[in-house]
């Protein structure tokens, strides 16, 4: 049998690397077992009372052995120390200083941290996030049926738009989007008006989306009403939501005096106005529940747009069907490192600054708007201490005599954008050839804020 001895240098390097890894596991077992965030000592992991006399667990069959060692002198008879053995050793269980499965534990107080440690008083918590900015560049064009005659919309009641665009997203890659939008409205005489719309979008990254809607408005005996319905469907996410709404307006004359000619108070006038409107709406959402992300890092969103529209005029008839656009957007983290002074439950009264971090959590944290009847439920994140010892045991936590006011730290996000729109029309009037052009510059700057409510809202 022929035996080949490998002497190449690269194999020797690999062998040395593997040997160093194996030796490092022996020298630093806490890193190998990923126990750096667990109990600091295995002695505190198990405790056995001195008076244990049940050597075999009747339910699991595990064996437990208890050996009294000594009695530390003290009041009330002293404090006993024992050596205990617990069977059922796991594959990743560490041995104590008296052997695997054996332990000498006089008792301990174990702390279960929840949120911020309760004894933090102004201690800084620093968070660093490095995230690649999301950049998106898109360009495309569209075709819209838009005919104006002497300044009036000649196709009133019918709107049709076609659009197509290509984009590059450094997160998603290259994509293409095509959209069709059709809307129409018609008058039904004295019965009212009927409106409908249909939007179809086809995106190589997001799938096909269909959004139809229908509404009917009219008036009967001085009461105006409007009914609306619609839905959103996506080929990748399925049926997302269905909406139904109805509104009724009662035409009540604005009366400022009562039947005796006395001036009504402003409160009564406002009450009569509130009777003019009534409505009901319902909806069902089939998409995954969305929550407003905690704005824990200052972010910035910036956009730049360039729109161009082309058309022609023929004897006072304005027809501008073609439009094109180029758009660039960027979303980035403005500040990579944010630090806050934190206060635990014991020092919650000092958490009165806009840039401090409180020791609390929220339950059912959902988006808040003016129609919400209840807010998310805040609760203090107190630490729990568990006690094990000879003749004692239990748990305790910190309490406060006040209710407490908890707020999120102040985080500001700045967004800005700019755009420039142009329109070119070529054609001829009854007198001479003309070229018309127009511009539409747009600059927007917005700033959002999260933190403590202001102005007693």
N, C-alpha and C positions, 0 to 999 in steps of 0.2 A: 504494500500500500504506500502510495506516494503522499508525503506530508509536506505541505508548503508553509513556510514560516514567513509571515508578512512583516516586513521591516520598513514599510513606507512611513514617512514622517507624519503624514496626516492621521494615520491610525494611532500612532503614539500620542498625538495631541488629544484625540477623542478619548483614549483610555485614561489619560491623566485627568481630563475634565470629569469623567464619570466617577473616578475614584475620589476626587475632591468633593463632589456632590454627596457621595455616600458618607464620607467622614464628617461633612458638615451637618448631616442629619443627626449623627451621634452627639456632636458637640453642642448643637442648638436644637433640641427636640421641640421646644415650644413653637419655633417657627415652622418646623416640619409638620406639627399637628395643628397648626393654625389656631393656637390657644392664646395668642397674645391679648385678645379681648375677653377671655374667660376668667375663671377664678385664678388668683395669683398663687394660691397654694392648694394642693389636693387635700391637705389636712382639714381645711374648712369645708370640704365638699360633703362629708358624711359625719354623722354624730350618733352615738349609741348610749342610751341612758345606763347608769350603773346597775339598775334593778331589772335589767332585761333577763328573763328566764325562759323565753320561747326560742329555743335554738334552731328550730326548723319552721319556716313559714308554711302554714297549712294550705295556703292558697297557691303560692308560686313554687314551693319546695326549696327555696334558697336557704342556705345554711348560715347562721349567725352565731359567733362565739364571743363571749365576753369574759375578760380576765381582770379583776380588780388589782391595781398596782399599789396605790398608796393613798393616804388621806392627808391633805394639806391642813394643818392646824388652823383654827379660826373660830369665830363665834358660832353658836348653834351647831356645834359638832364638827366643824371643818368642812372641807370640800373634797370629794373623792375624785380620783383620777383612775381611768380604766383603759385597758388595751382591748380593742374590738376587731373582729374579723368579719368581713362581708363577702359572701360567695357571689357568683354571677359576674365575674370580671369580663369587661368588654375588650374589644380588640385595641381600642385607642385609650384605654384607661391608664393613667399614670400612677406610679407607685409613690407612696408617702415615704417619709424618712425612716419608717420602721418596716417597710416591705410592701410588696404588691398585695392589695386586699386588706392589709392591716392598717390601723390608724389609731393615733392617740389624739383625741380632740376634747379638750376641757370645756368647749363651748365657744360660740362666736356670735357676733352680730353682723349679719349680711345685709348689705344695702343694695336695693334695686333702684337704679337711677331711672327716673322718668322725666324726660325733657331736660331742663337745666338743673344742675345740682342745687338743692334748696339753700345751701350756704353760700352761693355766689352773690357777691355784693360789688358790682362794678367790674367784675372780671371780664376781660375782652375775649370775645369769640370771633375768630377770623375765618372767612370763607373765601377761597380762591377758585375761580372757574376760568378755564381757558377753552374757548369754543371758537371754531373757525367761523368767520362771518358768512352768513348765507346771502349769496348774490344771485340775482336772476336778471337775465337780459332777454327781452322778447321784442319781436318785430312782426308786423303783419299788416293786414288790410281788410277792408270790408266793402260791401255793396249794400246800399240802402235805397229803397224806393221812396224818393222824396221829391215831389213836384210842387213848385210854387208858381201861381199865376197871379201877377199883380200883387204879390205879397201875401196871398191867401193860399192855404193848403188845399191843393186840388184833389188829393187823395185822402180827404178827411174820413177817419174811421178805419183805415187800413194802414198798417205799418209792417213792413217786411225788411228784415236785416240779415245779411249773411256776413260772416267774419271768419277769418282764418289767420292763424299766427304760429310762429315757431319760437321756441324759447330754449334757453340753456340755464339750468340750475346746477350750481356746483355741488348740491346735495343729491339731486335726483337725476341729473344728466340732461340730455337733449330730449325735448318733447314737442309735440304738435297738438294744437287745439283748433277745432272747428265748431262754430256755433251758428244756429239758426233761431231767429226770434220772429214770431208772428203774433200780432195783436190786432184785434178788430173790435169795433163798437157800432151798434146800430140803435136807432131810436124806434120804439114800438108805439109811437103815438102818445096818447094820454096814459097808456099803461106804464111807461117808463123806458128805461134803456137797458140794453144787454151788452156786456163786455166780456171778451174772452182773450186769452193769451196762451201761447205755447212756446216754450223754450227748450231747445235740444242742444246739448253740448257733447262733443266727442273729444276726449283727451287721451293721449297715449299713456299717460301716467295715472290718471284718475278714473278712466273708464267713461261710459256713456251716461249722461244725466238727462232726465226728462222732467220738466216742471210745467204742467198745465194748470190753469186757473180759470174760474168762471165767476162772474158777479152780475147781479140784477138789482137795479135801483128804480124806485117809483114812489108814488104818493097816492094815498087813499083817504079822502075826507079830511084833508089838512094834516095828515100824518105821513111823513116821509120815512121810507125804510130802504135798507140795503142788505142784501145777502151775498156772502162771498164764500167760496170754497176753493181749495187747491191742494196739491200734494207735490212731493219731491221724491224722485226715484233715481237711484244710482246703480249701475250694473255691478259694481264691486261691493257696495254697502247695502244694497237692497232698498226696500221702502223706508225712507227716512222719517217723514212726518206727513200728517194729514191735518188740515186746518179747516174749521168751520166758524163763521162769525155772522152775527145779525145785529143791526143797529136800527133803532126807531127814534125819530125826532118828532116831537109834538110841538106844533107851531102855536105857542102861547104868546099873546101880545105882551109887549114889555110894559107892564102897568106899574106906575110909581105912586098911585093914590088908591085908597080904599073906596068902598061904595059911599062913604060919608064925605069924601073929598079931602080926607086927612092924608098928609104925606106919609108914605110907608118908610120904615127904617131901612137902612142899607142892608141889614141882615135879612129882612123879609124879602127885599128885592132879589138878593142873591139866591134865596131859597126858591123863589118862583122860577128863576133862570135855570136852576138845577133840575127842575121838572121837565125841561125841554128835551132832555136826552135820556135815552135808556138803551141798553144793549146787552148782548150775551155773546160769548165766544167760547169755543171749545177746540181742543186740539189733541192730537196723539202723536208722540214721537217714538220712532222705532230705532233710532240710532243709539249708539253707546252714550251713556250719561257723560256730559262734559262739565268740567269744573274749571273755573278761572284759575290759571296757574298763579302761585304765589310769586309776586314780583320781587324776588329776593336779590336780583342783580339788576343794576341800571342798564337799560337797553336803549338802543337808538334805531329808528327806521327811517330810511331816506329813499326818496323816489325822484326820478327825473323823467318827464314825458315830452315827447315831440309828436304832435298830431298835424296831419295835413289832409285837406279835403279838396277834391278837384271836381269841377262841373262845367256847365256851359249854359248860356242864356240864348234863348231864341224868342225875340219879340216879346220882351217883358215876362217870359216864362223862365223861371229859375229851376234848373235841374242839376242837383249835386249828388250823384250816386256813389262816387268813389271816395273812400277815405283810407288813409294809411297811418301807422303809428310806430314809434320806437319807444320802448320803455325800459328803464333800468331801476331796479330796487335792491336795497341792501338792508339786512338786519344784523346788527352786531351788538356785542356787549361793550358798553362804554368804559366800565371800570371792572377790571379783572379781580381785584381784591377788595372786599368789603369787611369792615370790622365793626362790631357793636359791643357796647357795654351791657352785660347781662346781669339780671337780678333774679335770684331764686325766690321761692315762696316765702322764706323767712324775711326777705328784704323787699317784698313786692311793693311796699309803700314808696320806695325810691324810684320805681319805674314810672316816672312822670315826664320823661324827656322824649322828644320825637325820634331820637336816634338810639334808643335803648331797646333791649330784647327782653320780653317777659316770659315767665315760666307758665305757659298755658297752652292748651290745645283746643281746637274747635271740632265739634261734631256736626255732620251734615253740612259741610262747607260748600255751598252752592252759589251761583251767581246771584247778586242782589240787584233788584230793580224796584221801581216805585209800586209795583203790584204785589210784592212779597208781603205776606201776612205775618211771617215770623222770620227771625234771623237765626243764623247758625248758633248752636249751643256752645258757649265757652265753658271750659272747666280747667281748674288749676292742675298742673302736672306735678303733684307732690311725689316725693320719694317714699318708698316703703321699706321699712327696716324689719327684718325677721330675727328673732332671738332663739338660740338653742343653748341649753345648759342643763346641769344636773338640778332637777327639781323645778325648773322653770321653762318657759317657752311661749311663743306668741309673736305678735307683730304690732308695730306702731307706726304712726305717720305724723306729720306736722299739721297743725290746725292754726287758723287765724280767726280773730274775733270780728273781722270786717269782711264785707263781700268781695271787695277788690275790683279794680278797673284795669283791664288788660287791653293793650293795643299792639299792633304790629309796628315795626320800625318804619320810618319814613324812607320811601324809595321813589325817586322821580325818573321818568322816562321821557325822553325828548324825541319827537319825530318831525321831520321836515321834508318838504318836497317842492318841486318847481316844474312848471310845464310851459310849453309854448305851442300854441295852435295857430295854424295859418289856413287860409282858404283862397283858392284861385278859381275864377270863373272866366271862361272865354266864350265869346259869342258875338252876336250882331243884333242891334236894335233896328228900328225902322229908319234910323237916320245914319248911323255910322257904326263901325266895329269898335267894340270896347273890351277892355280887360279889367276885371274887378278883383280886388284882393282885400283880405282882412286878417287881422292878427288878434290873438286872445292869450295874453300872458297870465299865468297863474302861479302864485307863491303861497305856500301854506306852511305854518309852523304850529305844532300842537305839543302840549306837555301834559302828561298824565301823572297822577299822584296816588300813592297808596300809603296808608298809615292811619293815624288817629283822625276821627271825624272832627270837622271844624265847623265853626259858626252855629253850634248847637243843633246840627242837622239830626 
